[in-house]
């Protein structure tokens, strides 16, 4: 019997996404604090670059890049690309496959899951690539071959986070945050009270933060115990970023950007529409975030308005900031933009469809984006 197309299975699973029971797993000792943070990578190994989820690249790129190549996948892409130290790009697609594309734009391998991939992959130090699918599983893939697979209780739109020891943290619509050891064994699985679309953020002091669709920012310790919650007035699909002073910045469906310090709300900035974009924090502490009102906003470290750059479509792409202060982001108007630290346009490139994915910047200065037109674009 011919296999059903991945998109059909994806639609069936997507319709079924919702809270379900899931086992707690067997808790293992938490990792040491000195195993946690490794955010200085010159490449782009996971969603928002590192465990602090700041969306900041150490690359000092200022000028307008030129298009080097495009790779056509042929299926819609909402997954954001990641890049390893050799320049290989990894991205998931709605055809249910994880793609590895070399720095010349040639396919290295393709790994199939059983349903669409919304999640952004994460690359471990040993080259293992982790990705979640809405088929209710997290996959570990080495050189295009399955290393292990872990079943979750429901769909996962969240992107894996890795600590320096290789432990995997991921949230799911099963209302849980899961911690998985590098060999695929369960560390712990903790309920957070509602489905989770956002990704987990790891702080230097050893706490995990994640937002729920019911509108709570939840803090957990490394043993998986909930240690705090901050309620807001909209569901949280945005992934939190952590500033140098420990401020946790995130956004919500109520159109607001929030900052929390010491478990309390420090400030709030209101946009005109819901915010799905995850904030970036620049080298000078400036917060950058997109909104469904079509604008990219720049806020100072206390939430004060600096400027906004208006596009012609919702901005659900999460911005990427270079060490030189240039901000790259996509819009549903199909453009990839580069904006200077003063809010002026540096450069733009039009793709064939809306962009919800977030840009990645590699160790060789390449800027990579995926579009819902089914193509991956590389610029240098």
VOBA-997903 format. One record per residue: y, z, x of N, C-alpha, C in turn. Coordinates in steps of 0.02 Angstrom, whole numbers. Atoms other than C-alpha are relative to their C-alpha. Example, Ala and Ser with C-alpha at 12.3 -4.5 7.8 and 13.67 -1.06 7.14 Angstrom:
BEGIN
n_y/n_z/n_x/ca_y/ca_z/ca_x/c_y/c_z/c_x
-59/0/45/-225/390/615/60/0/45
-59/-3/-42/-53/357/684/55/37/-39
This chain:
BEGIN
n_y/n_z/n_x/ca_y/ca_z/ca_x/c_y/c_z/c_x
-60/0/43/0/0/0/62/0/44
-60/0/-42/171/-44/73/39/65/-9
-38/-62/1/280/104/118/64/-9/-40
-64/2/37/425/144/0/58/1/49
-57/0/-46/593/108/81/30/70/6
-27/-67/-14/677/260/161/56/17/-48
-57/-16/43/831/243/52/-22/24/-69
24/-21/66/726/262/-107/-23/72/3
21/-69/-9/645/421/-43/61/45/9
-61/-39/-11/818/479/12/33/17/-65
-32/-13/65/888/461/-163/-39/52/-40
41/-49/35/741/558/-235/12/70/27
-11/-65/-29/766/700/-112/71/25/-12
-69/-19/10/955/699/-130/10/28/-70
-5/-26/68/938/723/-317/-31/69/-6
35/-64/3/823/870/-283/32/54/43
-30/-49/-44/938/957/-157/31/56/-40
-26/-59/34/977/1133/-215/-37/60/26
32/-59/-27/929/1312/-180/-74/4/-16
72/-12/9/744/1344/-155/-21/58/43
26/-55/-40/640/1484/-88/-22/-26/68
23/17/-67/603/1483/98/-23/63/34
26/-58/-34/502/1598/208/48/25/53
-46/-30/-48/592/1717/325/-21/-13/72
23/11/-68/485/1674/476/-9/65/37
10/-59/-40/442/1796/615/57/6/50
-58/-9/-42/595/1866/703/-21/10/73
9/-10/-72/598/1852/894/62/33/28
-59/-32/-28/716/1947/1009/57/-51/7
-56/46/-6/891/1872/1008/13/-19/72
-16/19/-69/950/1775/1161/54/46/29
-51/-39/-34/1057/1864/1290/68/-34/-7
-67/28/5/1246/1843/1282/13/-53/54
-13/48/-54/1245/1752/1451/-37/-66/-10
35/63/15/1132/1618/1374/38/-42/-52
-27/28/61/1254/1572/1238/44/-61/9
-52/50/2/1405/1467/1281/-1/-45/60
-1/51/-52/1408/1306/1381/43/-57/-25
-46/46/34/1563/1211/1324/38/-46/48
-38/39/-49/1619/1124/1484/-30/-68/15
33/64/-14/1507/970/1473/49/-58/0
-45/58/0/1598/809/1522/-19/-53/-51
22/47/51/1494/712/1394/8/34/-69
-10/-24/68/1477/746/1206/-69/15/-30
71/-13/16/1309/834/1172/-14/20/-72
13/-22/69/1332/894/992/62/-9/-43
-56/5/46/1444/891/839/56/46/22
-60/-36/-21/1621/945/888/-3/20/74
6/-5/-73/1569/938/1073/-39/60/24
33/-59/-26/1516/1119/1103/-11/53/-53
18/-53/47/1462/1283/1025/61/29/-35
-62/-24/31/1643/1333/990/26/-48/-52
-16/51/50/1658/1173/886/74/-18/-1
-72/14/-3/1836/1139/948/16/-74/-4
-14/72/2/1818/950/953/45/-23/55
-45/16/-57/1904/943/1123/-41/-27/58
34/30/-57/1851/830/1266/37/17/64
-34/-11/-64/1886/869/1450/27/-65/30
-24/64/-27/1921/683/1476/75/-8/-12
-73/7/3/2105/645/1512/17/-72/-18
-13/69/23/2125/487/1408/66/-3/-37
-66/6/32/2301/432/1360/11/-69/-31
-17/67/22/2304/243/1340/-41/-25/-58
35/32/55/2241/122/1208/-64/-32/27
62/30/-25/2056/79/1235/-12/-69/-30
20/65/27/1981/-94/1212/-72/3/-24
68/2/27/1824/-134/1112/-46/-30/53
49/22/-50/1675/-150/1231/-59/-33/-34
56/29/37/1533/-180/1108/-6/33/-68
21/-30/63/1468/-150/933/-75/-8/-6
71/5/14/1290/-114/881/-10/5/-75
9/1/72/1237/-158/705/-66/32/-19
59/-34/27/1116/-37/622/-19/-31/-67
14/32/64/1134/-116/451/-9/47/-58
3/-50/53/1129/46/353/62/44/7
-60/-42/0/1272/160/305/-8/58/49
2/-54/-49/1318/290/437/54/51/-16
-46/-57/4/1397/460/404/-11/48/57
14/-40/-60/1315/544/554/50/-18/54
-45/13/-56/1432/564/702/-40/-12/63
37/12/-62/1377/495/871/7/58/49
-3/-44/-58/1337/606/1020/-19/-41/61
8/40/-61/1328/550/1202/-28/45/55
28/-40/-55/1220/612/1346/36/-15/65
-36/5/-64/1271/625/1529/-5/-70/31
8/68/-26/1207/448/1567/34/-52/-44
-36/46/44/1306/371/1424/-41/-26/-59
40/20/58/1163/349/1299/28/34/-63
-29/-23/63/1224/367/1119/-56/10/-50
49/-15/52/1123/448/980/37/9/-66
-32/-4/66/1164/430/795/-53/-10/-53
45/8/57/1074/445/628/31/-46/-52
-24/47/50/1087/327/480/-35/11/-66
27/-7/67/1050/311/295/-68/-34/-7
67/28/3/893/209/334/-53/50/22
47/-53/-18/815/374/390/-18/2/73
18/5/-71/812/331/575/53/32/45
-41/-22/-55/882/412/731/-1/-55/53
-6/56/-48/946/280/854/24/26/68
-24/-10/-68/965/289/1043/24/-68/26
-32/63/-21/1085/155/1109/29/11/70
-24/-10/-68/1121/133/1294/74/-17/6
-73/8/-7/1297/121/1366/22/-72/1
-16/70/7/1288/-69/1363/-7/-24/-73
6/19/70/1256/-67/1175/-67/-28/-19
67/24/14/1069/-104/1182/-43/57/-26
43/-50/29/939/-13/1079/-52/23/51
52/-29/-43/831/105/1184/-62/18/-41
56/-16/45/725/174/1042/27/17/-68
-16/-17/70/723/210/856/-56/45/-26
48/-48/26/638/361/777/11/9/-74
-6/-3/73/601/365/590/-16/68/-27
16/-57/42/614/515/477/-18/-27/-69
22/22/66/567/510/292/57/-9/-49
-56/8/46/743/503/218/64/-7/40
-64/12/-32/926/476/256/20/57/46
-27/-49/-47/1009/565/402/76/2/-8
-72/-13/2/1182/637/370/21/41/62
-11/-47/-54/1167/764/511/18/-37/65
-14/24/-67/1240/736/684/-52/28/49
50/-26/-47/1110/750/824/31/49/50
-21/-42/-56/1118/876/966/-48/-12/58
39/17/-60/1059/845/1145/-8/62/43
13/-57/-44/976/984/1247/4/-21/73
-5/14/-72/987/999/1435/-59/-40/26
60/36/-23/809/932/1454/-6/-69/-31
0/66/30/854/776/1354/-30/-3/-69
25/-1/69/771/829/1191/58/-8/-48
-51/12/51/869/767/1041/-24/32/-65
16/-34/63/872/873/883/42/-31/-56
-37/27/57/920/805/712/-34/24/-64
26/-19/66/901/857/530/4/-61/-47
2/53/50/858/742/385/2/31/-69
3/-28/68/877/762/198/-72/-1/-27
70/-7/19/687/752/196/-25/72/8
15/-72/-5/695/943/221/-29/20/67
29/-15/-65/647/939/406/52/-4/55
-36/6/-64/723/967/578/-50/-29/51
43/34/-48/652/854/714/24/11/72
-13/2/-71/642/872/902/-32/-62/28
23/66/-22/627/702/985/13/-6/75
-7/11/-72/595/664/1169/-20/-72/16
13/69/-18/608/485/1232/-27/-41/-59
19/38/60/589/421/1054/-64/23/-33
63/-25/28/429/522/1020/11/70/-28
-5/-65/31/408/672/908/-28/54/46
23/-59/-37/399/837/1004/-24/53/-49
21/-44/54/394/948/850/45/-11/-61
-38/4/62/454/958/671/-6/66/-36
-1/-63/37/504/1111/569/23/-15/-71
-18/10/70/508/1112/380/50/53/-23
-48/-44/31/660/1187/294/-15/6/-74
12/-9/71/671/1243/114/34/-51/-44
-36/49/39/785/1100/61/35/-48/47
-37/49/-39/900/960/119/45/33/52
-46/-24/-51/1002/983/278/51/-54/15
-56/43/-19/1172/901/295/33/28/63
-26/-35/-58/1216/1026/431/-25/-31/65
19/27/-65/1212/974/614/-24/57/46
27/-54/-42/1108/1074/741/50/23/52
-37/-29/-56/1194/1191/862/-51/26/50
44/-24/-53/1112/1230/1030/37/50/43
-29/-43/-51/1145/1378/1143/-26/-23/68
16/24/-67/1127/1364/1331/-75/7/16
72/-9/-10/946/1425/1322/-42/-50/-40
36/50/39/901/1284/1201/-21/22/-69
14/-21/68/886/1386/1042/41/-42/-49
-30/44/50/927/1285/885/21/42/-61
-25/-34/60/1035/1351/742/21/-53/-50
-17/50/50/1048/1253/581/-1/32/-70
-3/-24/69/1095/1286/399/-25/-54/-46
32/46/47/1025/1205/243/21/16/-71
-10/-13/71/1041/1187/56/-51/49/-29
46/-53/22/899/1314/47/34/68/1
-43/-60/-2/1042/1443/62/-13/43/62
17/-38/-60/982/1495/235/31/-30/63
-11/20/-69/1034/1489/416/-65/13/37
63/-4/-36/883/1456/528/14/1/75
-1/0/-73/861/1499/711/-70/-19/24
63/28/-23/724/1401/801/-1/0/76
7/0/-73/661/1425/979/-11/-71/26
7/68/-28/653/1275/1098/-69/-31/-11
67/27/11/464/1260/1067/-15/-13/-74
9/12/71/490/1246/878/-22/60/-39
19/-61/36/438/1424/835/62/32/-33
-55/-30/38/543/1519/709/23/64/34
-29/-64/-23/661/1653/775/16/43/-61
-15/-34/62/730/1703/605/28/-50/-50
-28/40/54/790/1634/438/34/48/-48
-39/-48/38/928/1722/341/36/-33/-58
-37/24/58/995/1695/166/74/18/6
-72/-11/-1/1184/1676/154/31/-6/-69
-24/-6/68/1198/1672/-36/16/-64/-36
-17/64/32/1233/1487/-70/-21/-56/47
15/56/-44/1189/1313/-5/55/-9/53
-46/11/-56/1270/1263/159/-1/-74/20
-8/68/-26/1335/1090/205/30/0/70
-33/-5/-65/1437/1147/356/-50/16/55
42/-16/-58/1369/1172/531/18/69/28
-7/-67/-28/1349/1335/625/43/-2/63
-43/-8/-59/1477/1391/756/-21/64/36
20/-57/-41/1436/1510/899/59/25/40
-57/-30/-36/1565/1630/971/-20/26/68
17/-28/-66/1576/1693/1151/-23/72/-4
20/-70/5/1549/1871/1088/-67/7/-39
68/-4/26/1381/1827/1010/-5/5/-75
6/5/73/1417/1798/826/-2/-73/-21
5/65/30/1374/1647/720/44/-1/-63
-42/8/59/1494/1582/587/-20/-63/-37
14/59/41/1458/1464/442/31/10/-69
-28/-2/67/1542/1422/277/-51/-23/-52
46/19/54/1450/1408/111/37/-40/-53
-30/40/53/1480/1292/-36/28/44/-56
-29/-47/49/1522/1447/-141/66/29/24
-65/-22/-24/1674/1481/-32/0/65/38
1/-59/-43/1624/1615/93/-13/-21/72
15/5/-71/1638/1615/281/-43/59/18
49/-52/-14/1485/1713/337/-8/7/76
12/-16/-70/1464/1799/506/-69/32/7
66/-29/-14/1290/1837/575/-4/19/73
13/-16/-70/1233/1924/733/-59/-43/25
51/43/-30/1106/1847/851/-71/17/-22
65/-17/30/963/1937/764/-6/-26/-71
2/29/66/1008/1848/602/24/46/-55
-26/-45/50/1089/1995/513/71/-20/-20
-68/14/23/1242/1960/406/44/61/15
-44/-55/-21/1384/2065/479/69/-4/-31
-65/5/32/1533/2003/378/5/-63/-42
-14/58/42/1597/1885/244/74/-1/-18
-70/9/21/1770/1816/205/1/-50/-57
-3/47/57/1789/1741/29/66/-39/-1
-59/41/11/1910/1597/-3/-8/-33/-69
-1/26/69/1952/1499/-161/-29/-70/-8
32/65/5/1858/1338/-122/-64/-2/40
60/8/-39/1688/1284/-62/16/-24/70
-13/16/-70/1677/1264/127/-52/-51/24
43/52/-29/1605/1101/195/21/-16/72
-28/7/-66/1711/1106/352/-33/49/49
29/-43/-52/1636/1176/514/55/37/36
-51/-42/-31/1733/1320/591/6/-15/75
-14/5/-72/1814/1309/764/28/67/23
-22/-64/-27/1851/1458/877/49/-12/56
-54/7/-50/2013/1469/976/-10/49/58
6/-42/-59/2038/1553/1145/8/74/-15
-12/-71/17/2101/1713/1063/-50/28/-50
51/-23/46/1948/1724/950/14/-16/-73
-16/21/68/2034/1655/794/-51/-51/-23
48/47/30/1909/1566/680/38/-42/-51
-39/45/42/1987/1413/597/-49/-45/-39
43/40/42/1906/1322/450/40/-24/-60
-35/28/58/1952/1228/290/-46/-1/-60
39/-7/62/1896/1220/109/20/-53/-51
-11/47/54/1886/1117/-50/64/13/-39
-64/-15/34/2043/1205/-115/59/-32/35
-53/35/-36/2141/1099/9/34/41/53
-32/-45/-47/2182/1245/123/-37/1/67
26/-15/-66/2158/1272/309/10/75/11
-2/-73/-7/2117/1454/347/-12/20/73
15/-31/-65/2117/1563/503/-19/72/-13
23/-70/6/2023/1728/518/1/33/68
3/-41/-61/2045/1864/648/-24/69/-20
25/-67/15/1947/2025/650/-29/8/-69
30/-3/66/1861/1981/487/49/-6/-57
-50/6/52/2024/1959/392/39/-66/6
-40/61/-1/2129/1809/343/64/11/39
-60/-5/-41/2264/1782/473/56/-45/-25
-48/46/30/2350/1631/397/-35/-52/-41
25/52/44/2330/1490/272/52/-55/-4
-45/58/7/2404/1315/267/-28/-45/-55
22/38/58/2396/1212/108/14/-75/8
-9/72/5/2367/1023/105/0/-19/-74
-7/21/69/2376/918/-53/-65/-17/-35
65/17/28/2191/881/-79/-55/39/36
55/-35/-35/2019/952/-31/-6/-21/73
9/13/-72/1978/964/154/-74/6/17
69/2/-26/1805/912/217/-1/-7/76
-6/8/-72/1865/875/393/-5/68/35
4/-62/-40/1825/1006/526/58/2/49
-59/-3/-44/1974/1068/627/-19/-8/74
3/1/-73/1998/1030/811/55/46/26
-50/-43/-32/2091/1148/927/16/-29/69
-20/33/-62/2188/1062/1066/10/49/58
-8/-43/-60/2217/1126/1244/57/50/-5
-57/-46/7/2383/1205/1192/-6/45/-61
11/-42/59/2309/1290/1038/18/-33/-66
-16/36/62/2369/1159/913/-63/-13/-40
55/13/45/2254/1143/762/11/-68/-33
-3/66/32/2218/965/700/-55/-4/-53
50/6/53/2130/930/535/21/-54/-49
-14/51/51/2116/789/408/-8/28/-70
4/-21/70/2131/801/220/-15/-61/-43
11/54/49/2077/699/69/66/-29/-25
-65/30/18/2265/671/42/19/-57/47
-10/58/-45/2250/541/183/37/16/63
-40/-18/-58/2343/638/317/-41/38/52
20/-44/-54/2301/711/486/57/49/11
-51/-52/-8/2393/877/504/-6/32/69
-3/-40/-61/2448/965/663/36/65/-16
-27/-66/14/2479/1152/649/3/40/65
-2/-42/-59/2533/1278/778/-52/55/-6
55/-49/-2/2418/1422/826/8/55/-53
-11/-47/54/2495/1529/687/1/-32/-69
5/34/64/2470/1399/551/64/-34/-22
-63/33/17/2647/1330/555/-6/-76/6
3/73/2/2671/1146/513/36/-29/60
-32/36/-55/2708/1033/664/16/-71/-21
-10/68/24/2683/857/595/-61/-22/-38
59/32/29/2569/747/492/6/-75/10
4/73/-7/2512/567/513/-37/-26/-61
28/23/64/2480/473/351/-41/-63/9
41/61/2/2337/348/329/-4/-22/-73
5/28/68/2290/246/175/-66/19/-34
62/-22/32/2128/338/134/-14/72/19
19/-68/-17/2050/512/134/-23/5/72
21/-13/-69/2023/585/308/-53/55/0
56/-48/-4/1851/668/310/-30/2/70
18/-1/-70/1822/622/491/33/60/34
-28/-57/-36/1847/770/607/31/-24/65
-36/27/-58/1975/740/745/-30/22/67
20/-13/-68/1934/733/930/61/-3/44
-61/-6/-41/2066/786/1057/-19/-6/73
11/7/-73/2074/733/1240/39/53/37
-37/-47/-42/2134/841/1383/73/-21/7
-68/25/-2/2289/731/1381/38/7/-65
-35/-13/63/2329/777/1201/-3/-56/-50
8/54/48/2282/612/1117/-54/20/-50
45/-19/54/2195/637/949/-31/-63/-30
37/55/31/2061/514/889/-31/24/-65
32/-18/64/2002/515/708/-7/-63/-42
10/55/46/1939/399/572/28/15/-69
-23/-7/68/1995/370/394/-42/-45/-45
35/44/48/1917/299/237/38/-64/-13
-33/66/2/2046/159/254/-30/-48/51
40/40/-46/1920/92/384/27/-2/71
-30/1/-67/2029/126/537/-20/60/42
2/-53/-50/1997/226/694/69/3/31
-68/-10/-25/2164/299/749/1/41/64
-18/-44/-55/2232/371/910/73/18/-9
-68/-25/11/2387/478/887/19/46/57
-23/-41/-54/2491/560/1021/13/72/-21
-11/-71/14/2527/746/1035/63/11/-41
-61/-5/41/2695/712/949/-8/-31/-69
13/28/66/2613/629/798/15/-74/-6
-14/72/3/2658/449/843/-64/-39/13
60/42/-8/2530/309/832/-3/-28/70
13/29/-66/2457/259/1001/-39/-65/-8
46/57/4/2325/136/941/-41/8/-63
45/-1/58/2215/88/793/-46/-60/4
48/55/4/2060/-19/766/-31/1/-69
28/5/67/1999/-82/598/-74/-19/3
72/15/6/1812/-76/562/-13/-33/-68
17/34/62/1718/-155/418/-13/45/-59
13/-46/56/1705/1/310/34/67/12
-29/-67/-8/1765/179/281/-32/37/58
25/-42/-55/1746/302/425/2/73/-22
5/-72/12/1684/477/385/-27/37/62
25/-29/-62/1601/506/555/58/21/45
-51/-25/-47/1693/591/698/-10/-34/68
5/33/-66/1732/511/867/-31/45/52
26/-34/-59/1640/560/1025/29/-33/62
-26/26/-63/1708/541/1202/-49/18/55
51/-9/-50/1583/518/1343/27/15/69
-18/-18/-68/1582/562/1527/34/-56/38
-31/57/-33/1640/387/1575/65/-21/-35
-62/15/36/1792/394/1459/-9/-43/-61
11/43/58/1709/292/1321/13/40/-64
-11/-28/67/1762/325/1141/-48/-35/-47
51/29/43/1622/299/1015/9/26/-71
-6/-18/71/1631/297/824/-52/-39/-40
43/35/47/1514/251/682/37/-9/-65
-34/16/63/1573/169/521/-52/-8/-55
45/11/57/1500/158/348/-16/-74/-10
20/71/1/1492/-31/379/-67/-10/35
66/5/-32/1329/9/472/3/-17/74
-7/17/-70/1398/-20/647/23/61/41
-26/-47/-50/1426/87/802/47/-39/44
-51/33/-41/1583/44/901/13/41/63
-14/-33/-64/1614/84/1085/64/-32/29
-64/21/-29/1787/74/1166/7/32/69
-14/-28/-67/1842/98/1345/66/-29/26
